[in-house]
Amino acid sequence: MYSVSTSADTQKIAMLRAAMPAVTRAVYLNTGTNGPLPRRAYDALLAFARSEFEEGRIGQPVFDRFMNLLTETRALVAELLGCALEEIALTHNTTEGMNIALLGLDWREGDELITASSEHEGGLNPAAVLKARYGARVIYTDIGLRHCDPLEALRGALSPRAKAVVISHASWSTGAILPLRELCELAHRVGALVICDAAQACGMIPSNVYDLGVDVYALSGQKWLCSPDGTGALFIRRALLPKIQNTFSGYFSLKQRVTHAATPIEFADTATRYQYAAHYFPSVQGFAETLKWLRDEIGWEWIYRRTHELGQYAYDALAQIDGVNLYLPRDQIAGLLHFTVDGIAPADLTTKLFEQKILIRHVPEPALNRVSTGFFNTEADIMQLTAAIRALRK
C-alpha cells in the first residue's frame, strides 16, 4: 500500500498521539461515536472541577467566570462555522439542538417534513413527535442510501406544504457526504427550512454555514471535535430567531424577568434564548480548550485533509480484501466508511475486532460496519484492521 503521510505529517501525528493517550491503547477507529480526549481537554476539565471542589461554586467572580466561559465557547464555535456569535447557542448534544429547532416551529396539521429513513434518531424521533402531536406529514426519502440521487429524491418530495427538511451533512449510517448547499437551494424554493444534523460533519469536513446556506446546524462536541460528553452547539440563522419559538425557557431566554401581568415579554435578541439549562462547566472548559487546540496547534485545514486522505487510504485497503463489500463509492465519503464482510454479521465483526483491541462499530439500518478515520490515526492502524479482517476470513 501507498502512504498518505509526508515526513512533516509523521512528526505531527506523533505529537498528536502523545497528547491523546487513548489512541495508543487500542486501534481507535470509532471517532464517529466518541473521539479521544486530548490532554489539554482533560487537564482543563480536571482543573475546573478541582477549583469548584476546593474554592466553591458561589460568588460574583465565579458567576462572571461561568458567563465568560459560555461566551468564549460560543465565539469559538461561531469562528469554526463562519457565522456570527449571536447565531450560536450552546447545547448538550446534537439531539437537543434538533429538538429545539423542530419543536420551535409553528406546525399545523398537514404541514410536511421531509427527511430520510437513514437519519439518526436525533432527527427522526422529533419528526415522529410532530406527526403525533400536530398531525404533520413526515415524508421519508432514501437520501443517504446508495443508488439514491439526493437532489432528485428531494426534488420529488418537495411540495408547497413543505415546512422543513431534516437531513444530515454527513450520514452516520452510510457515511455519505450530502450536497447540502444544493439541497438547501431546492428546499428554499418552496419556502422550506433546512434543519441539519451535523454530528458527523463538524470537525470531519469544512462546515461554513453561510457558504452551505443552511438554516439550522446542530452539532456535538464529543465526536469529531474530541471534546467531553455533554457538549454541543446550535446555529440558527439570525433572521429565523423570531420564527423558531422557545419550547423550553430559562435564565438566558428573556431580556428581563416577567414578574407581573404588565411586564412585557421580550425574548433575547440572540440564539442564547435557547440556552435553558445549566451546563457542567468543567466539560464546557474542556470543549473550549479542545477547540483552541484543534485550531491553533493542529489547524482545521490539515485536519480536514488528513481525515479525508486517510479515509481514502482505508477505502483502498479494504477494497483489496476478498469478501469485503464497501457500501458507497470512494468519491462519496470522507472519514466515515461503511462495509460488510461476507459470512460475518456486522455485530459479530465488531465484537471479534474489539477482542483484538481494534475499535470500530456497526450500524443497524442498513446493517453495516463503520470505520472512522480520525486525523490522529495512522496507516498502521488501517493495516492492523485489514490484517485482522483477512485472518477472520480464513
Stockholm file with secondary structure:
# STOCKHOLM 1.0

chainA/1-394         MYSVSTSADTQKIAMLRAAMPAVTRAVYLNTGTNGPLPRRAYDALLAFARSEFEEGRIGQPVFDRFMNLLTETRALVAELLGCALEEIALTHNTTEGMNIALLGLDWREGDELITASSEHEGGLNPAAVLKARYGARVIYTDIGLRHCDPLEALRGALSPRAKAVVISHASWSTGAILPLRELCELAHRVGALVICDAAQACGMIPSNVYDLGVDVYALSGQKWLCSPDGTGALFIRRALLPKIQNTFSGYFSLKQRVTHAATPIEFADTATRYQYAAHYFPSVQGFAETLKWLRDEIGWEWIYRRTHELGQYAYDALAQIDGVNLYLPRDQIAGLLHFTVDGIAPADLTTKLFEQKILIRHVPEPALNRVSTGFFNTEADIMQLTAAIRALRK
#=GR chainA/1-394 SS CCCCCCHHHHHHHHHHHHHCTHHHHSEECCTTTCCCCCHHHHHHHHHHHHHHHHHCSCSHHHHHHHHHHHHHHHHHHHHHHTSCGGGEEEESSHHHHHHHHHHHSCCCTTCEEEEETTSCHHHHHHHHHHHHHHCCEEEEECTTSTTCCHHHHHHHHCCTTEEEEEEESBCTTTCCBCCHHHHHHHHHHTTCEEEEECTTTBTTBCCCHHHHTCSEEEEESSSTTCCCTTCEEEEECGGGTTTSCCSSCCTTTBSSCCCSTTSCCCBCSSGGGGCCSCCCHHHHHHHHHHHHHIIIIICHHHHHHHHHHHHHHHHHHHHTSTTEEESSCGGGCSSEEEEEETTBCHHHHHHHHHTTTEECEEETTTTEEEEECCTTCCHHHHHHHHHHHHHHHC
#=GC SS_cons         CCCCCCHHHHHHHHHHHHHCTHHHHSEECCTTTCCCCCHHHHHHHHHHHHHHHHHCSCSHHHHHHHHHHHHHHHHHHHHHHTSCGGGEEEESSHHHHHHHHHHHSCCCTTCEEEEETTSCHHHHHHHHHHHHHHCCEEEEECTTSTTCCHHHHHHHHCCTTEEEEEEESBCTTTCCBCCHHHHHHHHHHTTCEEEEECTTTBTTBCCCHHHHTCSEEEEESSSTTCCCTTCEEEEECGGGTTTSCCSSCCTTTBSSCCCSTTSCCCBCSSGGGGCCSCCCHHHHHHHHHHHHHIIIIICHHHHHHHHHHHHHHHHHHHHTSTTEEESSCGGGCSSEEEEEETTBCHHHHHHHHHTTTEECEEETTTTEEEEECCTTCCHHHHHHHHHHHHHHHC
//
